[in-house]
Amino acid sequence: MTRMTTGEVMAKSLIANGVDTVFGIPGAHMYDFNDAIAREAESIRFIHTRHEQGAGYMAYGYAKSTGRVGAYTVVPGPGLLNSGAALCTAYGANAPVMCLTGNIMSHLIGQGRGQLHELPDHLGTLKGLTKWAERINHPTEAGAVMGEGFKQMLSGRQRPVGIEAPWDVFGMAADVDMPEAAQPIAAPRPDPEAVEKAAALIREASNPMIMLGSGAIGAEAEVAELARLLQAPVTAHRSGKGVLTDDDPLALLPPAAWHYWQTCDLLIGIGSRLELQYFRWRWMPEGLKVVRVDIDPTEMVRLKPDVGLVTDSAAGVRALIDELKRLPERASREAELGKLKEDAVEALSSVQPQEGYLRVIRDVLPRDGFFVEEVSQVGFTARMCFPVYAARQYVTCGYQDNLGFGFNTALGVKVGNPDKAVVSVSGDGGFMFGVQELATAKQFNIAVVAIVFNNSAYGNVRRDQQTVYGNRLLGADLENPDFVALAQSFGVMAMKADSPEDLRGKLAEALQANEPVVIEVSIPRGSDTSPWPFIHPAPLA
């Protein structure tokens, strides 16, 4: 056994579990933990941000784009709450994020005496934002609590966890065992009876469709094999993009998939909540059957399928393929699906100027580059028309759709993928939520290219107020800084682009610079074409 403080045990546990980066802001409650991280500088880099929200989002971007644990530390109370939006995002988008925070002195917890950063129920607040959370009360508990945190986070449906310790406990020492890597719980094996029933439905289907979510990441080869076996089109709304590359003949972006949906008789959901079909399209073909493969058993209750396989996606899809090995060869649907793709591309070209700019970004961004969307007119449109060629390359906020996540998240993506190009697209409103992290980007040379589409408005709000509420505008129009001058004041390279072709050259230059860059694109207020007819399509006649 070794004598260590709670903070030291926590730092050693991070290292044992493969964490190499911690984002955060030091603070008084956390000093002994902060110092333990500083002592491990050869194993863990600490990237300090200018706002706790930035720390949480960077951890999220790191985790979402790499599949590795994204860790961050903030002070309790206001620090935790400031990072709450990022925890919501990690929860909604199934990312392994670990929040390490503090609490007031242990003997004062629950007394309500108004201590620095005190919340009425700090641990309860943390539990309400995460999959699992616990308090370390003594250094002898630290290794076990940290180990359980990693186990909970990485088992089953991956989601964020939180661990707190009281101010006085971080520096408390005891003789303890050296932390070891946690072992996640093994995924359930596919149930043979359910596999047989699902295969029977698949054999009977003439027009199956495969829908992918983030739970399908890791099953890329199996998904491609199943799609070819069935000659079934594959689509994804956000987090499942790229699991089957979008230039595969069987891959359909959502607008093309919507037209195929009209005659679909079997929906195979793999690691997906099926948001596109049930919440966006909101129209079910007559006689539709549903098969789901998901590691989260509660998904089978929330949206009950005809057959559900509770298992890891790769194992579940492999079991289906094995059961279907004597399925007669099906005729190629490449020509049929190709026509749907062409028609969708033509229809989406009406969404201007967003589609034009996105087409240029896709042309210039390397095939293995990362694209980070935002809650904006360009971000919404990207979900419909931006091709993605590998899993994790399209980084989204999941169902939270929280304004302002994009730029900060992109910084975490770049930290986790330093040799890959990372482009962030934001509206002017969302970018201002985290603009202070330009300082972090500059200090650590985090070479994200941030494209800010400035339409001087919360564009969606403004359009809805105009079309639904009699043009009574409230809080929709924005007065903005000169984003180029603002970025330059941080010492960050910046430029303007006035058209898609102008952006083509500027983006190529920015990516070549290998440093943080801001590109401002001015869009006349109210001129964006609405992408919503493609996101919530009306039933076809």
Steps between C-alpha positions, in 0.01 A plus 500: 500500500604861441417809700313740272255784525152475352609734223800284421291183486261673261786611275655152501160350416465729200840387373424132564183535292673662205404864555770725356325838503296688760320824413401743771553803719686473834326625813535506878282196572706300253854613577624167635358316199637768265843453656478124460433551129795742480724233654401265216585746224698237308187282471213749500478834323277762655324740263348788691206680349343844547159370611388177664255445214799492265672235712195275491445543128865437419488177700186410307659573162806298595286202605249516216765513227744245643289254700740551788412650837472878509579629850455846645517663840315802638430644841170405664184709496524766228785314326298181475189688393691696235606167347152353530408558134801294393401215731149510352656476156721206595197326649282564196769400252636196688856617564738372772566823689622509861433810711732534801386762746502588869267593779515710815677373812372155590369593848295788353320307224125517549505773764402784269734751661574676173853377441697599190344330192247309712193349333201357690578153362821503302528126447132480409551771241794307354297179493223680314738585215682168463457125465665444840662719764657445841693676774843402630488540878851375586818408309437132570185530285663692216627209293175307524281801416718597205503141376124476526467830315698367205310171510161672497601745229638238261246222557185465294379832361795734551407822672666754733573442866588736784727463800529752780705527819472750785756778516683349799500144363709571188814556709431227757749209483485128580670173408323376185545260210622636169199555269450259211307523175129437541334217309169591334211258529480273196211564263211250507522228237237505225198291602471213246120501508486875433758464222288230336185715520680804360643293215151375415375858467801588286439208264142613446589864431518634147612856578702508822679812624787516748514796738824571687573691819816547703451154650594357160854639526732201520273289279604659169600173329191317622265779389652507152473121470136494613409783263654317205335174596158665509568764233353734761564875504672638807435845647591702807382831639794626704713281726493194272634686199802338340456154655426407140689745283265736318656424164394136531230413242269389786544814714221757486499843658169568681312679216568211262413246771167680554390417148601135539311498832167524318517130407716371786361189671775434757705747704819362654626740766859447611615699803240766424203659674337510154450874541495558126210266434290553811563864590606667175312317225198416720335286229507121506459282191209259531598163646848615605695257722785612726812313613735671744855420607602702806713445808260704716206280605289802593494597133280197435249644748514860383428399142389139488604315182357183352831334591777643714857375543658635819867468424804674357432613143787309344402177674130549426546571131749213467245265654239616246744448210581149620129416528440635148793326332270292277300802388469499119707764326304820450508715190710815513312820584790726409324661204177558693677649798732701278196671347369586848838650583508712186148628557580589861815689402301701248224577751746600774670746266199725569618556860724798441743633587559217748523213253747686281733575788476144635584356158818709497594397855458134407715550188783664693489302826721192467317169486618411850429846644247578774194718460340647813148632450312760704139594568483736204359526150814343356511235772140393448554481125817294545302220660314464173771546237854468641667171398707325768750227423582337834352466847562783749596751229168685532475638854156599620332593828244220482146571610597785732544737203662750733596828344868585536649153538678494164822702514600386847425137410712535186799599712468171688468313171827652380680424827395137461589491129800733464598371155155536344327806356213631716243747372233656721194672354308741724247773473582836649275434800649163587860607447463778756414244769861382506701767321727541803653161420683663213749580775530129581539415131779757467682404820508129416510542120183295450470530123124500449360692204187672629264618226252751641191557286386845608134568419462747790222296656392191682385387158257225592333708769466793262345290224249341736400836644447632149302205364311376804469803729403783266850642460510605866876484553633450852868453576576361155717771338865527605761773489837334463867591523725490200593132535822540303620785719385316812695186407807706416481664841559151645799461269305255283521502121172620346347584163169564326336302220218647292392204287537122482784531250670759716468262795660224292829685480487642852425160657784334312733775623372466856550123511848538359592751775481233772394752765168629636309692233166682492322556169201733508235453233241778485144395416230767455258482792197286417636373168565138603267250335327284761636143517202382704295363208777241468540442875124464563370400154130500426350163397522446126176511303 
